[in-house]
Amino acid sequence: MLSGTDPDRPLIVVSHSLGTVVAFEALRGYEGRVPLLVTLGSPLATGAAVLQRLEPQPPRTPARVERWLNFWDRDDIVVGRPRLERWMRPNASGVVPVTARVDSGGLWVHTATKYLRQAAVAGPLVEALEAGPLVEAFEK
């Protein structure tokens, strides 16, 4: 179980770099609802270093994930194989990662802030947060 989480509340997960591997592994046993998983600059599909070490084998989208968006920048040296949907099997609901390329610009594009500044990344996050129970609690 993810520490400090309430499985009765939806969990939106945003992960970056090696954190995408940690999030993937942590979500395997999570029993709560995960309406959105966002991975940024992910090395998940990097051959022997990561992909072949993931559990289960072959890797599949964590069971409770309802939507998975994966973003990569072509100049991000951490992303070996950006198209995660080619390397992940769907979960029981048929969910696989949807990969989109962003162009952050600059010399070092791997930072999470460069990814989060992109409208393609921020837009779905804002939508998911606005649809969640946290916003409903503030509106009451």
Long-range contacts (C-beta under 8 A, 24 or more apart in sequence): 1-29, 1-30, 1-31, 2-26, 2-27, 2-30, 5-30, 5-32, 6-32, 7-31, 7-32, 7-33, 8-32, 9-33, 9-133, 10-34, 10-35, 10-132, 10-133, 11-35, 12-36, 12-38, 12-125, 12-128, 12-129, 12-132, 13-37, 13-38, 14-38, 14-40, 14-125, 15-39, 15-40, 15-42, 16-40, 16-41, 16-42, 16-112, 16-115, 17-41, 17-42, 17-43, 17-78, 17-110, 17-112, 18-43, 20-44, 21-50, 21-54, 24-54, 24-59, 24-62, 25-54, 25-55, 27-62, 27-64, 27-65, 28-55, 28-56, 28-62, 28-63, 30-62, 30-64, 31-64, 32-64, 33-64, 33-66, 34-62, 34-64, 34-65, 34-66, 35-66, 35-67, 35-128, 35-131, 35-132, 36-66, 36-67, 36-68, 36-69, 36-124, 36-125, 36-128, 37-62, 37-65, 37-67, 37-68, 37-69, 38-68, 38-69, 38-70, 38-71, 38-121, 38-124, 38-125, 39-68, 39-69, 39-70, 39-71, 39-84, 39-97, 40-71, 40-72, 40-112, 40-115, 40-116, 40-121, 41-71, 41-72, 41-73, 41-76, 41-78, 41-79, 41-110, 41-112, 41-115, 42-70, 42-72, 42-78, 42-79, 42-82, 42-84, 43-78, 43-79, 43-80, 44-84, 44-87, 44-88, 45-80, 45-81, 45-82, 45-83, 45-84, 45-86, 45-87, 45-88, 46-80, 46-81, 47-80, 47-81, 49-80, 51-81, 51-87, 58-89, 59-87, 59-88, 59-89, 60-88, 60-89, 60-90, 60-91, 61-88, 61-89, 61-90, 61-91, 61-95, 61-96, 61-97, 62-91, 63-91, 63-92, 65-91, 65-95, 66-93, 66-95, 67-95, 67-98, 68-95, 68-96, 68-97, 68-98, 69-97, 69-98, 69-100, 69-121, 69-124, 70-97, 70-98, 70-99, 70-100, 71-99, 71-100, 71-101, 71-102, 71-115, 71-118, 71-120, 71-121, 72-99, 72-100, 72-101, 72-102, 73-101, 73-102, 73-103, 73-104, 73-109, 73-110, 73-114, 73-115, 74-101, 74-103, 75-104, 75-109, 76-109, 76-110, 77-110, 78-110
